């Protein structure tokens, strides 16, 4: 995985990033929609993602909570992407289809492989490694801060079924024109960043 990229190469690639403009929520084909409040009891929007949820820790998915979606919402879909991956498109860390409109939360560690889906209609899709479940963040050492963007979409009742264990492409195709509201939560994570230890040029104690 990306943690095995050496520090010098990660730093050399620091300006190579997918870009926030390629996130799913920025795609014009989804149409216009209202805002939906999305938060986590584990980290604030724009704050560092706790190590527990990354490749450096237990690697479980973080807990999420959200507000009441607009009337007419039939289901919710979650997509988590790394906007700063050194790849042409954002790296997909999680896909979840069919969350109940009144669920209000997703528990810690809930994004795991579920085969054909859960009895309540929820179906965990495929990440960029083509596996079901949560792909723990593991940015290249020295590449700088990565934005892990949690995007929650409230969909109307006409959204087509994206199929079993959908990936990003199938999810976006199913959501196009059917999003009534969406929320965004961003967690930051990095590896091997130099910490300032005094005036520029000052020697560092061994």
Number of C-alpha atoms within 10 A of each C-alpha: 10 14 16 11 15 13 17 13 13 23 18 11 16 18 12 15 18 18 17 17 12 14 20 20 22 11 12 10 14 18 14 13 15 13 16 20 15 20 20 19 10 14 18 14 16 14 14 17 22 15 15 15 21 20 17 14 12 12 17 20 23 21 18 20 14 17 16 13 24 16 10 12 20 19 21 23 23 21 25 26 28 27 23 25 26 22 13 12 18 24 23 25 26 26 28 27 25 20 23 17 20 14 13 14 17 16 12 15 15 15 22 18 17 14 13 14 17 12 7 9 12 19 27 30 33 23 24 16 12 13 17 24 26 27 27 19 29 19 27 27 22 22 27 20 20 24 25 25 26 23 21 24 27 31 27 20 12 11 16 14 14 18 14 15 25 22 24 22 10 16 23 18 16 20 23 16 18 22 23 23 20 22 20 19 21 25 20 19 20 18 18 15 13 8 6 8 11 9 7 7 7 8 9 8 5 3
